[in-house]
Amino acid sequence: MDAIRWLFDSTFQIGDQTVLWREVIGNLFGLVSALGGMRRKVWAWPIGIVGNALLFTVFLGAVFDTPNPVNLLGQAGRQIMFIIVSVYGWWAWKHRSSAGLGAVEPKWAGARTRILLAVALVGGTAILTPLFTALGSYAPVWSDAWIFMGSLLATYGMAKGWVEFWLIWVAVDIVGVPLLLSAGYWASAIMYVFYGVFTLTGFFVWARTRRMQALPVIPDPAPVSVP
């Protein structure tokens, strides 16, 4: 119980900002999960779920009576979404791994799927913005909705093995950093900067892996018998 109480109550200062340690710890779990995802490790999913659970309590600041009483409904809601989609991703990768196929095989989503992802991102943001506004999310509310939809699509894309899911994370980070800074979530904003660099790296790593997989396999030359 003492460890749980410390986790929920412990803070530190960055200038005049009070930061929860569980915000830092939750984001570190997310970073480790992203590292595991880049390496296509099954353990990336349960590690990420732990971080999601911690961050859910952080982004409902007014509900959990934290030093930063700001509710980011999109940020909090996406943690629940992360957990749900991560259970699917965990099962899918583990199922492939158990079948001897490897956790996941990176592949390009294709032109049609890319268009559908872009439409879903923009359309979902437009639909969720008035909903989040009515629920009292932090302004600009469209940013919160964009982050929620982008996170949903990126997590699903990771489960499917689409290389493009890394670029969706980049789009999320670009909007997420200024929103989190304005809302006072400094630790998460700083981590988003690291995520941005990391997700670009992940994209090139997966793209290279896919390119190497597409190369034709040249069989070894037949042995030449010497009379």
Sequence and secondary structure as in RCSB ss.txt:
>XXXX:A:sequence
MDAIRWLFDSTFQIGDQTVLWREVIGNLFGLVSALGGMRRKVWAWPIGIVGNALLFTVFLGAVFDTPNPVNLLGQ
AGRQIMFIIVSVYGWWAWKHRSSAGLGAVEPKWAGARTRILLAVALVGGTAILTPLFTALGSYAPVWSDAWIFMG
SLLATYGMAKGWVEFWLIWVAVDIVGVPLLLSAGYWASAIMYVFYGVFTLTGFFVWARTRRMQALPVIPDPAPVS
VP
>XXXX:A:secstr
 HHHHHHHH EEEETTEEEEHHHHHHHHHHHHHHHHHHTT TTHHHHHHHHHHHHHHHHBTTTTT SS  B HHH
HHHHHHHHHHHHHHHHHHHHHHHTTS S   B   HHHHHHHHHHHHHHHHHHHHHHHHHT  SSHHHHHHHHHH
HHHHHHHHHHTBTTHHHHHHHHHHHHHHHHHHHT HHHHHHHHHHHHHHHHHHHHHHHHHHHHHS          
  
